[in-house]
Amino acid sequence: MLTNLIKHLICASICLLLSFGNNHAQSIPQIHDYPNYNTVVQQFFEQYHVGKQALSTLHFARKKAGWYVITGTGDTQQTQLFWDKESSVYHTLSYTKGVERAEKEQFFAHYYKGNYSFNRCLYYGYNSWDTDMIRDFGNITSLPDTLLEGLARAYSHLATNHIRNQFGTQATNPIFKDYGYESLPDTNMQAFKHYAKLSIATYERLMQQNALYETIVGNISTKTANEYMSSYFLALSVKEQKLANTFLRDNLYNDFMLSMAKNYLNSCAKNAILFTQGDSDTYPLWYVQQKYNYRPDVLVININLLLADWYVALLRDKVQAALPLTIAQTAIAKHNRDVAYYKAPEVARTDSIDFLELPTLLNILSTGDDVQVFDGYTYPYYPYKKVHFALDKKHILATKTVSKNYAKRIPKAMQWELPSKQLYKNQLLILDIIATNNWNRPLYFALSISHRNLLGLDNYLQLEGLAYRLSPLLGNTPINGHQKAGMNTAQMYTNLTTKFKIGTPPKQQIGMPTNVQRMSNTLRNTYAQLASRLLTEAQKDEAITVLQTCEKLLPNSVSPYDLYAYYLIQMYYQAGLKDKAAAMATQTAKNLQTYHKRLGNNDKKIYETNLLVLKDLIRLAKNNQQAALEKILQKISDELSAL
């Protein structure tokens, strides 16, 4: 039975959210009624200096009354009104005046990252922003697209807060606790269900209002599907399998997204572990696995979620022995080992060996004492950045990680250097999985994973599709200018020409930065890379097959060519198919022309980049004696240059 206190808190919460509505006749406040986030950040750091310690807790908040600057935490938190909406002026704050130029630019670079939520949520950046959004906009039947997305995000945030604390949680409300992988009190479970459904309903409302609306993860249809999958996963994370299954609706993702999810999975060998990073390279994969039982042999692990101890506990419970992990759950509980730092040994070694065995490194990081690294704080640390991982050739051959034909190339050990002086919890766990798995299951990193999360393993990665496979073999030939990863040409050719499919994408506009366009560009680039490698290996016929397969799967009618088609055009020329190259170059130029006729040159970076692409296309046409094409491209380039 609920205590009277909890009953009171629930009633108060419901009253707060439902009893305050805006009259429809009342004008709705808009985000553009306030200075934008970047302007406020710049205005602050142009005037004020804050110490590094204060800077670690400084953030900006937009409330109904205006923009606020907040520093400190808990009882020491200080909130000051910076820009006043009523008077439309900036107030003088109590911070020290003046700032060094280099320091100012560093602050700008750091704080400009937090822009997206402020562009969608009228209120954001403080405790209970979500309930304020719901109070002021939850009962309004007609909202602009961006505010409607902000409202959906507020519902989603509040739903999650009934499971785990997030930024913007009502910290003083005892309902909001940081639950781990465990069952919730009924109060929290019912509240989570309520607000999760409201979030989904609001995203669906936005999708009906504007089917072409773009979110940070892509089209609103993808965002809505991701919200279903987020709710599914959150329910699983508190052991509510029955509730989770209610979110696995039919036809959540469009055919294009489903096909891309399958392409990611089909880039992997049987029983693989695939590391992913974002929403759109994770949720659709989980969906096709859970809903359609497609490639359930692949264990998809989202490395961003590995930062959370409850996710690791869920993985241990769900996949048990299939997850190779030795670090104890207590060692990573809550904020334990959120980050470790490199600290060189005070006494240099005299044996000239500066590599640390991977098991030794993991042991130091998981059981060692914290030490003072900087600023008076203590952290876990590691004394060497260079890693040594001993290899068992017989075992590697037995698991068929490497073909017997390449047995002589298997070294005694892998050696690499960690690229950063920081190692985060998820990166520590990736290293643990690599060591403990010991080649029993193929390990892959999705193409979408950021370079820093490859942990310096570039020389041991082989591209096989939309994912890099970890290999014990060293000395892979670079596949482009800045990455050292190699390519398993034969396996990649099989995957791209026989396994990959593309479903029909939703309606879109030329040049729109949709998730469909981004994924299409990634896929086209992957085909172009394979064609390039095949041409260098004197396999011209196979290279042409790859290019033709790409064009068949992703014609301009499916996903309009843009600047990223340049690499494919270049490969067509190198393969000797000048007419194909000319046709694609012409269509690409026309698409760029259409894009800028509609949107002008407002985005200077895109505009200037597209002009450079046109210049390169003109150069290719000239080098290949295609005067007519050169003339067409030059005319389009001149028109765009005049904008």
C-alpha positions as CSV (number, residue, x, y, z in Angstrom):
1,M,0.0,0.0,0.0
2,L,1.2,3.5,-0.8
3,T,2.2,5.8,2.0
4,N,0.2,9.0,2.4
5,L,3.4,10.9,1.5
6,I,3.7,9.2,-1.9
7,K,0.0,9.6,-2.5
8,H,0.3,13.3,-1.8
9,L,3.3,13.7,-4.2
10,I,1.5,11.9,-7.0
11,C,-1.6,14.0,-6.6
12,A,0.5,17.1,-6.5
13,S,2.4,16.1,-9.6
14,I,-0.8,15.3,-11.6
15,C,-2.4,18.6,-10.5
16,L,0.7,20.5,-11.6
17,L,0.8,18.9,-15.0
18,L,-2.9,18.8,-15.8
19,S,-4.6,21.8,-14.2
20,F,-2.5,24.5,-15.9
21,G,-3.5,25.0,-19.5
22,N,-3.2,28.0,-21.7
23,N,-6.3,29.6,-23.2
24,H,-6.3,29.1,-27.0
25,A,-6.9,32.8,-27.5
26,Q,-3.7,33.5,-25.7
27,S,-0.7,34.1,-27.9
28,I,1.8,31.2,-27.6
29,P,5.3,32.1,-26.6
30,Q,7.9,31.2,-29.3
31,I,11.5,30.2,-29.1
32,H,12.4,33.2,-31.4
33,D,11.0,35.5,-28.7
34,Y,14.3,34.9,-26.9
35,P,17.9,35.3,-28.0
36,N,19.3,32.0,-29.3
37,Y,21.5,29.8,-27.2
38,N,24.8,30.6,-29.1
39,T,24.1,34.3,-28.8
40,V,23.7,34.0,-25.0
41,V,26.8,31.9,-24.6
42,Q,28.9,34.3,-26.6
43,Q,27.4,37.3,-24.7
44,F,28.4,35.7,-21.4
45,F,31.9,34.7,-22.3
46,E,32.6,38.0,-24.0
47,Q,32.2,39.7,-20.6
48,Y,32.9,37.2,-17.8
49,H,35.7,35.0,-16.5
50,V,35.0,31.9,-14.4
51,G,37.5,29.5,-12.9
52,K,37.9,26.0,-14.2
53,Q,36.3,24.5,-11.2
54,A,33.3,26.7,-11.5
55,L,33.2,26.1,-15.2
56,S,32.7,22.4,-14.7
57,T,29.3,23.1,-13.2
58,L,28.3,26.2,-15.2
59,H,25.4,25.9,-17.6
60,F,22.7,28.0,-19.2
61,A,18.9,27.7,-18.7
62,R,16.0,29.3,-20.5
63,K,12.9,29.8,-18.3
64,K,9.7,31.7,-19.0
65,A,11.3,34.8,-17.5
66,G,14.4,34.7,-19.6
67,W,17.9,33.2,-19.8
68,Y,19.7,32.2,-16.6
69,V,23.3,31.4,-15.8
70,I,23.6,28.6,-13.2
71,T,26.8,27.5,-11.3
72,G,27.4,25.0,-8.5
73,T,25.4,22.0,-7.4
74,G,23.0,21.2,-4.5
75,D,22.9,23.7,-1.7
76,T,25.7,25.8,-3.3
77,Q,24.0,26.3,-6.6
78,Q,23.7,29.9,-7.7
79,T,21.2,31.1,-10.3
80,Q,21.3,34.5,-11.9
81,L,18.9,36.1,-14.5
82,F,21.1,37.1,-17.4
83,W,18.7,38.1,-20.1
84,D,15.3,39.4,-19.0
85,K,12.4,38.7,-21.3
86,E,10.2,41.5,-19.9
87,S,12.8,44.2,-20.6
88,S,14.7,42.4,-23.4
89,V,18.0,43.5,-21.8
90,Y,21.1,41.7,-20.3
91,H,21.7,42.1,-16.6
92,T,25.1,42.6,-15.0
93,L,26.1,39.4,-13.1
94,S,28.4,38.8,-10.2
95,Y,31.1,37.0,-12.1
96,T,34.6,38.5,-12.7
97,K,34.8,40.7,-15.7
98,G,37.3,40.1,-18.5
99,V,38.5,36.9,-20.2
100,E,41.5,35.8,-22.2
101,R,40.9,35.3,-25.9
102,A,42.2,31.8,-26.0
103,E,40.2,30.9,-23.0
104,K,37.1,32.5,-24.5
105,E,37.4,30.5,-27.7
106,Q,37.8,27.3,-25.7
107,F,34.6,28.0,-23.8
108,F,32.7,28.7,-27.0
109,A,33.8,25.4,-28.5
110,H,32.7,23.6,-25.4
111,Y,29.3,25.2,-24.8
112,Y,28.2,25.5,-28.5
113,K,27.6,21.7,-28.4
114,G,24.5,22.0,-26.3
115,N,22.4,23.8,-28.9
116,Y,19.8,21.3,-30.1
117,S,17.5,21.0,-27.1
118,F,17.3,24.7,-26.7
119,N,16.2,25.0,-30.3
120,R,13.3,22.6,-29.6
121,C,12.3,23.2,-25.9
122,L,11.2,26.7,-24.9
123,Y,12.2,25.8,-21.4
124,Y,15.4,23.8,-20.8
125,G,18.5,23.5,-18.7
126,Y,17.2,23.4,-15.2
127,N,15.4,21.1,-12.7
128,S,11.8,20.5,-13.7
129,W,12.0,22.1,-17.2
130,D,10.0,19.1,-18.4
131,T,7.0,19.8,-16.0
132,D,7.1,23.5,-16.9
133,M,6.9,22.6,-20.6
134,I,4.0,20.3,-20.0
135,R,2.2,22.8,-17.8
136,D,2.4,25.6,-20.3
137,F,1.9,23.6,-23.6
138,G,0.4,20.2,-22.7
139,N,-3.2,21.4,-23.2
140,I,-2.7,23.5,-26.3
141,T,-4.2,21.8,-29.3
142,S,-2.3,23.7,-32.0
143,L,1.5,24.1,-31.6
144,P,4.3,24.9,-34.0
145,D,6.4,22.0,-35.1
146,T,9.4,22.8,-32.9
147,L,7.4,23.4,-29.8
148,L,5.5,20.2,-30.4
149,E,8.8,18.3,-30.6
150,G,9.9,20.1,-27.4
151,L,6.7,18.9,-25.7
152,A,7.3,15.3,-26.8
153,R,10.8,15.5,-25.4
154,A,9.5,16.8,-22.1
155,Y,7.1,13.9,-21.8
156,S,9.9,11.5,-22.7
157,H,12.2,13.1,-20.2
158,L,9.7,12.9,-17.4
159,A,8.9,9.3,-18.2
160,T,12.6,8.4,-18.0
161,N,13.0,10.4,-14.8
162,H,10.6,8.0,-13.0
163,I,13.2,5.3,-13.7
164,R,16.5,7.1,-13.6
165,N,17.8,10.6,-12.7
166,Q,18.7,12.8,-15.7
167,F,19.7,16.4,-16.1
168,G,16.7,18.4,-15.4
169,T,15.2,16.0,-12.8
170,Q,13.3,17.5,-9.9
171,A,16.1,16.6,-7.5
172,T,14.1,17.3,-4.3
173,N,11.2,15.1,-5.3
174,P,11.6,11.6,-3.6
175,I,9.7,9.9,-6.4
176,F,12.7,10.5,-8.7
177,K,15.5,8.0,-7.7
178,D,18.3,6.5,-9.7
179,Y,17.0,2.9,-10.0
180,G,19.4,0.3,-11.4
181,Y,18.5,-3.0,-13.2
182,E,15.7,-3.7,-10.8
183,S,11.9,-3.7,-10.5
184,L,10.2,-0.3,-9.9
185,P,7.7,0.7,-7.2
186,D,4.3,0.6,-8.7
187,T,4.0,4.4,-8.5
188,N,7.0,4.9,-10.7
189,M,6.0,2.2,-13.1
190,Q,2.5,3.6,-13.7
191,A,4.0,7.1,-14.1
192,F,6.5,5.8,-16.6
193,K,3.8,4.1,-18.7
194,H,1.7,7.3,-18.6
195,Y,4.3,9.7,-19.8
196,A,6.0,7.3,-22.2
197,K,2.6,6.9,-24.0
198,L,2.1,10.7,-24.0
199,S,5.5,11.2,-25.5
200,I,4.8,8.7,-28.3
201,A,1.4,10.2,-28.9
202,T,2.9,13.7,-29.2
203,Y,5.5,12.5,-31.7
204,E,2.8,10.8,-33.7
205,R,0.8,14.1,-33.6
206,L,3.8,15.9,-35.0
207,M,4.3,13.3,-37.7
208,Q,0.6,13.8,-38.8
209,Q,1.1,17.6,-38.7
210,N,4.3,17.6,-40.8
211,A,5.6,14.3,-42.3
212,L,8.8,16.0,-43.6
213,Y,9.8,17.4,-40.2
214,E,13.4,16.7,-39.3
215,T,14.8,15.9,-35.9
216,I,18.4,15.4,-34.7
217,V,18.2,11.7,-35.7
218,G,16.4,12.3,-39.0
219,N,12.8,12.3,-40.2
220,I,10.0,12.4,-37.6
221,S,8.9,8.9,-38.6
222,T,12.3,7.6,-37.5
223,K,12.2,9.6,-34.3
224,T,8.8,8.3,-33.5
225,A,9.9,4.7,-34.1
226,N,13.0,5.3,-32.0
227,E,10.8,6.6,-29.2
228,Y,8.8,3.3,-29.2
229,M,12.1,1.4,-29.0
230,S,13.4,3.6,-26.3
231,S,10.3,2.9,-24.2
232,Y,10.7,-0.8,-25.0
233,F,14.3,-0.8,-23.8
234,L,13.5,1.3,-20.7
235,A,10.8,-1.2,-19.7
236,L,13.3,-4.1,-20.2
237,S,15.8,-2.2,-18.0
238,V,13.4,-2.5,-15.0
239,K,12.5,-6.1,-15.7
240,E,9.1,-5.4,-17.3
241,Q,9.2,-7.7,-20.3
242,K,5.4,-7.8,-20.7
243,L,5.2,-4.0,-20.8
244,A,8.2,-3.8,-23.1
245,N,6.5,-6.1,-25.7
246,T,3.6,-3.6,-26.0
247,F,6.0,-1.1,-27.5
248,L,7.1,-3.6,-30.3
249,R,4.4,-2.5,-32.7
250,D,4.1,-3.6,-36.3
251,N,5.6,-1.5,-39.0
252,L,7.5,0.8,-36.7
253,Y,10.2,1.6,-39.3
254,N,9.9,2.3,-43.0
255,D,11.3,-0.2,-45.5
256,F,14.5,1.8,-46.0
257,M,15.4,1.8,-42.2
258,L,14.5,-1.9,-41.9
259,S,16.8,-2.8,-44.9
260,M,19.7,-0.7,-43.5
261,A,19.3,-2.5,-40.1
262,K,19.6,-5.8,-41.9
263,N,22.6,-4.5,-43.8
264,Y,24.4,-3.7,-40.6
265,L,23.7,-7.2,-39.2
266,N,24.6,-8.8,-42.5
267,S,28.0,-7.1,-42.4
268,C,28.8,-9.4,-39.5
269,A,29.8,-13.1,-39.4
270,K,27.8,-15.6,-37.5
271,N,27.5,-15.2,-33.7
272,A,29.3,-11.8,-33.9
273,I,29.3,-9.0,-31.3
274,L,28.6,-5.7,-33.0
275,F,29.4,-2.4,-31.2
276,T,27.1,0.5,-32.2
277,Q,26.8,4.0,-30.9
278,G,23.8,6.1,-31.9
279,D,20.0,5.7,-32.0
280,S,19.5,4.9,-35.7
281,D,22.3,2.3,-35.8
282,T,20.9,0.6,-32.7
283,Y,17.1,0.7,-32.3
284,P,16.3,-0.5,-35.8
285,L,18.7,-3.4,-35.3
286,W,17.1,-4.4,-32.0
287,Y,13.7,-4.1,-33.7
288,V,14.4,-6.5,-36.5
289,Q,16.0,-8.9,-34.1
290,Q,13.1,-8.8,-31.5
291,K,10.2,-8.4,-33.9
292,Y,11.2,-10.5,-36.8
293,N,13.8,-12.8,-35.2
294,Y,16.3,-11.6,-37.9
295,R,19.9,-12.4,-37.2
296,P,19.4,-13.0,-33.4
297,D,22.9,-14.6,-33.4
298,V,24.5,-11.1,-33.4
299,L,24.8,-9.4,-30.0
300,V,24.3,-5.7,-30.6
301,I,25.9,-3.6,-27.8
302,N,25.5,0.2,-27.8
303,I,28.7,1.6,-26.4
304,N,27.1,4.9,-25.2
305,L,24.8,2.8,-23.0
306,L,27.9,0.9,-21.6
307,L,28.5,4.1,-19.6
308,A,25.5,3.0,-17.4
309,D,25.9,0.2,-14.9
310,W,22.3,-0.8,-15.2
311,Y,22.8,-1.5,-19.0
312,V,25.8,-3.8,-18.2
313,A,23.7,-5.6,-15.5
314,L,20.9,-6.0,-18.1
315,L,23.4,-7.5,-20.6
316,R,24.8,-9.9,-18.0
317,D,21.3,-11.1,-17.1
318,K,19.9,-11.3,-20.7
319,V,22.8,-12.9,-22.5
320,Q,24.7,-14.3,-19.6
321,A,27.6,-16.5,-20.8
322,A,27.4,-14.9,-24.3
323,L,28.7,-11.7,-22.9
324,P,32.5,-12.0,-22.4
325,L,33.1,-9.7,-19.4
326,T,35.2,-10.1,-16.2
327,I,35.1,-6.7,-14.5
328,A,32.9,-7.0,-11.5
329,Q,29.6,-5.2,-11.4
330,T,30.5,-3.5,-8.2
331,A,33.6,-2.0,-9.8
332,I,31.5,-0.1,-12.3
333,A,28.4,0.6,-10.1
334,K,26.9,4.1,-10.2
335,H,29.8,6.5,-11.0
336,N,32.7,4.1,-10.2
337,R,35.3,4.3,-13.0
338,D,33.3,6.8,-15.1
339,V,36.7,7.9,-16.3
340,A,40.3,7.0,-15.8
341,Y,43.3,9.1,-16.6
342,Y,46.8,8.4,-18.0
343,K,49.6,9.2,-15.5
344,A,53.1,8.4,-16.5
345,P,55.1,6.4,-13.9
346,E,57.2,8.6,-11.6
347,V,60.2,6.3,-12.1
348,A,61.0,5.3,-15.6
349,R,61.4,1.6,-16.4
350,T,64.9,0.5,-17.1
351,D,64.1,-2.5,-19.3
352,S,63.0,-0.4,-22.3
353,I,59.6,-2.1,-22.3
354,D,56.8,0.5,-22.4
355,F,53.9,-1.8,-23.3
356,L,51.5,-3.0,-20.7
357,E,49.8,-6.4,-20.9
358,L,46.0,-5.9,-21.6
359,P,45.0,-8.1,-18.6
360,T,47.3,-6.1,-16.4
361,L,45.9,-2.8,-17.6
362,L,42.3,-4.1,-16.9
363,N,43.3,-5.3,-13.5
364,I,44.9,-1.9,-12.6
365,L,41.8,0.0,-13.8
366,S,39.2,-2.3,-12.2
367,T,40.8,-3.0,-8.8
368,G,43.6,-0.4,-8.3
369,D,43.6,2.6,-6.0
370,D,42.7,6.0,-7.3
371,V,45.5,8.6,-7.4
372,Q,45.6,12.4,-7.7
373,V,45.9,13.2,-11.4
374,F,45.1,17.0,-11.5
375,D,43.1,19.8,-9.8
376,G,43.3,18.0,-6.5
377,Y,40.9,15.2,-7.6
378,T,41.6,11.5,-7.5
379,Y,40.7,9.1,-10.3
380,P,41.6,5.6,-11.5
381,Y,44.7,5.8,-13.6
382,Y,46.8,3.8,-16.0
383,P,50.6,4.2,-16.2
384,Y,51.1,3.2,-19.8
385,K,49.2,4.0,-23.0
386,K,50.8,1.3,-25.1
387,V,49.0,-2.0,-24.9
388,H,50.3,-5.6,-25.5
389,F,47.8,-8.4,-26.1
390,A,49.3,-11.9,-26.4
391,L,47.9,-14.1,-29.1
392,D,47.4,-17.9,-29.2
393,K,47.8,-18.9,-32.8
394,K,46.3,-22.4,-32.4
395,H,43.2,-20.9,-30.8
396,I,42.8,-18.2,-33.4
397,L,43.0,-20.8,-36.2
398,A,40.6,-23.1,-34.3
399,T,37.9,-20.3,-34.1
400,K,38.5,-19.6,-37.8
401,T,39.2,-16.0,-37.0
402,V,42.0,-16.3,-39.5
403,S,42.2,-18.7,-42.4
404,K,45.0,-21.3,-42.3
405,N,46.3,-19.7,-45.5
406,Y,47.3,-16.7,-43.4
407,A,48.6,-18.6,-40.4
408,K,52.1,-17.3,-40.9
409,R,50.9,-13.7,-40.6
410,I,49.5,-14.2,-37.1
411,P,51.9,-12.3,-34.8
412,K,52.8,-13.3,-31.2
413,A,50.9,-10.3,-29.9
414,M,48.9,-7.3,-30.9
415,Q,50.4,-3.9,-29.9
416,W,48.8,-0.5,-30.1
417,E,48.6,2.8,-28.3
418,L,45.5,4.2,-26.7
419,P,44.9,7.6,-28.4
420,S,43.8,9.6,-25.5
421,K,44.9,10.4,-21.9
422,Q,41.3,9.6,-20.8
423,L,39.6,6.3,-20.8
424,Y,35.9,6.2,-20.1
425,K,33.9,3.4,-18.5
426,N,32.5,2.2,-21.8
427,Q,36.0,2.1,-23.4
428,L,37.3,0.1,-20.4
429,L,34.4,-2.4,-20.9
430,I,35.2,-2.6,-24.7
431,L,38.8,-3.5,-23.8
432,D,37.5,-6.1,-21.3
433,I,35.2,-7.7,-23.9
434,I,38.1,-7.8,-26.4
435,A,40.4,-9.5,-23.8
436,T,37.8,-11.9,-22.4
437,N,36.2,-12.8,-25.7
438,N,39.7,-13.9,-26.9
439,W,38.5,-14.5,-30.5
440,N,35.7,-16.9,-29.5
441,R,33.1,-14.6,-31.3
442,P,33.9,-12.2,-34.1
443,L,34.0,-8.6,-32.9
444,Y,32.8,-5.7,-35.1
445,F,32.6,-1.9,-34.8
446,A,29.8,-0.2,-36.8
447,L,31.0,2.4,-39.3
448,S,29.0,5.0,-37.3
449,I,31.2,4.7,-34.2
450,S,33.4,7.8,-33.6
451,H,37.1,7.3,-34.1
452,R,38.0,7.9,-30.5
453,N,36.0,4.8,-29.5
454,L,38.1,2.6,-31.8
455,L,40.7,3.0,-29.1
456,G,43.7,3.1,-31.4
457,L,43.0,-0.3,-33.0
458,D,42.9,1.1,-36.5
459,N,45.7,-1.2,-37.8
460,Y,43.8,-4.3,-36.6
461,L,40.4,-3.4,-38.2
462,Q,39.1,-4.8,-41.5
463,L,36.1,-3.3,-43.3
464,E,33.6,-6.0,-44.3
465,G,30.5,-3.8,-45.1
466,L,29.0,-1.3,-42.7
467,A,31.3,-2.5,-39.9
468,Y,34.9,-3.1,-39.2
469,R,36.0,-6.5,-38.0
470,L,38.7,-6.8,-35.3
471,S,41.5,-8.9,-36.7
472,P,44.8,-10.1,-35.1
473,L,46.6,-9.5,-38.4
474,L,48.7,-6.3,-38.6
475,G,49.7,-4.3,-41.7
476,N,46.4,-3.6,-43.4
477,T,46.5,-1.3,-46.4
478,P,44.8,2.1,-45.7
479,I,41.4,2.5,-47.4
480,N,41.4,6.3,-47.2
481,G,43.6,9.2,-46.1
482,H,43.1,9.4,-42.4
483,Q,42.1,5.9,-41.3
484,K,44.5,3.0,-41.2
485,A,41.8,0.3,-41.2
486,G,42.1,-2.4,-43.9
487,M,39.6,-4.2,-45.9
488,N,38.6,-7.8,-46.4
489,T,38.0,-7.4,-50.1
490,A,36.5,-10.9,-50.8
491,Q,34.1,-10.8,-47.8
492,M,33.1,-7.3,-48.4
493,Y,32.4,-8.0,-52.1
494,T,30.1,-10.9,-51.1
495,N,28.3,-8.8,-48.6
496,L,27.7,-5.8,-50.8
497,T,26.8,-7.6,-54.0
498,T,24.7,-10.5,-52.6
499,K,23.5,-9.7,-49.1
500,F,22.7,-5.9,-49.1
501,K,19.2,-4.7,-49.9
502,I,17.6,-1.3,-49.9
503,G,13.9,-0.7,-49.1
504,T,11.8,2.2,-50.4
505,P,12.5,5.3,-48.4
506,P,9.9,7.8,-47.2
507,K,9.2,11.0,-49.3
508,Q,12.0,13.6,-49.0
509,Q,13.4,16.7,-50.7
510,I,16.6,17.1,-52.6
511,G,19.4,18.2,-50.2
512,M,17.5,17.7,-47.0
513,P,19.8,16.3,-44.3
514,T,17.6,13.4,-43.5
515,N,18.7,10.2,-41.9
516,V,17.9,8.5,-45.3
517,Q,20.3,10.8,-47.1
518,R,23.0,10.4,-44.5
519,M,22.7,6.6,-44.5
520,S,22.6,6.6,-48.3
521,N,25.8,8.6,-48.4
522,T,27.5,6.2,-46.0
523,L,26.4,3.2,-48.1
524,R,27.5,4.9,-51.4
525,N,30.9,5.7,-49.9
526,T,31.3,2.1,-48.8
527,Y,30.6,0.8,-52.3
528,A,33.0,3.4,-53.7
529,Q,35.8,2.3,-51.3
530,L,35.4,-1.3,-52.3
531,A,35.4,-0.3,-56.0
532,S,38.6,1.7,-55.4
533,R,40.3,-1.3,-53.7
534,L,39.3,-3.7,-56.4
535,L,40.7,-1.4,-59.1
536,T,44.0,-1.2,-57.3
537,E,44.0,-5.0,-57.2
538,A,43.4,-5.1,-61.0
539,Q,39.9,-6.6,-60.5
540,K,38.2,-4.2,-62.9
541,D,35.2,-6.4,-63.7
542,E,34.4,-6.9,-60.0
543,A,34.8,-3.1,-59.4
544,I,32.3,-2.4,-62.2
545,T,29.8,-4.9,-60.6
546,V,30.2,-3.1,-57.3
547,L,29.4,0.3,-58.9
548,Q,26.5,-1.0,-60.9
549,T,25.1,-2.8,-57.8
550,C,25.3,0.5,-55.8
551,E,23.5,2.4,-58.6
552,K,20.8,-0.2,-58.8
553,L,20.2,-0.1,-55.0
554,L,20.5,3.6,-54.6
555,P,19.5,5.4,-57.8
556,N,18.9,9.2,-57.8
557,S,15.2,8.5,-57.6
558,V,15.6,6.7,-54.3
559,S,18.1,9.0,-52.7
560,P,19.1,12.2,-54.6
561,Y,22.8,12.5,-55.5
562,D,24.6,15.2,-53.6
563,L,28.2,16.2,-53.0
564,Y,28.9,12.7,-51.6
565,A,28.3,11.2,-55.0
566,Y,31.7,12.6,-56.1
567,Y,33.6,9.5,-55.0
568,L,31.4,7.2,-57.0
569,I,31.8,9.5,-60.1
570,Q,35.5,9.4,-59.7
571,M,35.4,5.6,-59.5
572,Y,33.3,5.4,-62.7
573,Y,36.0,7.4,-64.5
574,Q,38.8,5.2,-63.2
575,A,36.8,2.1,-64.3
576,G,36.6,3.6,-67.8
577,L,32.8,4.1,-67.8
578,K,32.9,7.8,-68.8
579,D,29.2,7.9,-69.9
580,K,28.1,6.6,-66.6
581,A,30.3,9.1,-64.8
582,A,29.0,12.0,-66.9
583,A,25.3,11.1,-66.3
584,M,25.9,10.9,-62.5
585,A,27.9,14.2,-62.5
586,T,25.2,15.9,-64.5
587,Q,22.4,14.8,-62.1
588,T,24.5,15.7,-59.1
589,A,25.1,19.2,-60.4
590,K,21.4,19.6,-61.2
591,N,20.5,18.5,-57.6
592,L,22.9,21.0,-56.1
593,Q,21.4,23.7,-58.4
594,T,17.9,22.8,-57.2
595,Y,18.9,22.8,-53.6
596,H,20.5,26.3,-53.7
597,K,17.7,27.8,-55.8
598,R,15.4,26.8,-53.1
599,L,17.5,27.6,-50.1
600,G,20.0,30.1,-51.5
601,N,23.4,30.4,-49.8
602,N,22.2,30.8,-46.2
603,D,24.4,28.0,-45.0
604,K,27.8,29.3,-46.1
605,K,29.7,26.1,-45.3
606,I,27.4,23.9,-47.4
607,Y,27.3,26.5,-50.2
608,E,31.1,26.8,-50.4
609,T,31.6,23.1,-50.2
610,N,29.1,22.5,-53.1
611,L,30.9,25.1,-55.2
612,L,34.2,23.2,-54.6
613,V,32.5,19.9,-55.6
614,L,31.3,21.5,-58.8
615,K,34.8,22.8,-59.5
616,D,36.2,19.2,-59.0
617,L,33.5,17.8,-61.3
618,I,34.5,20.3,-64.0
619,R,38.1,19.2,-63.6
620,L,37.2,15.6,-64.0
621,A,35.1,16.3,-67.2
622,K,38.1,18.3,-68.6
623,N,40.6,15.6,-67.8
624,N,38.4,13.1,-69.6
625,Q,37.9,15.3,-72.7
626,Q,34.1,15.7,-72.1
627,A,33.7,19.2,-73.4
628,A,29.9,19.1,-73.5
629,L,29.7,18.0,-69.9
630,E,32.3,20.6,-68.9
631,K,30.1,23.3,-70.4
632,I,27.0,22.1,-68.6
633,L,28.8,22.0,-65.2
634,Q,30.4,25.3,-65.7
635,K,27.1,27.0,-66.4
636,I,25.6,25.6,-63.2
637,S,28.6,26.6,-61.2
638,D,28.4,30.2,-62.6
639,E,24.8,30.4,-61.7
640,L,25.4,29.2,-58.1
641,S,28.5,31.5,-57.7
642,A,26.2,34.5,-58.5
643,L,23.9,33.8,-55.6
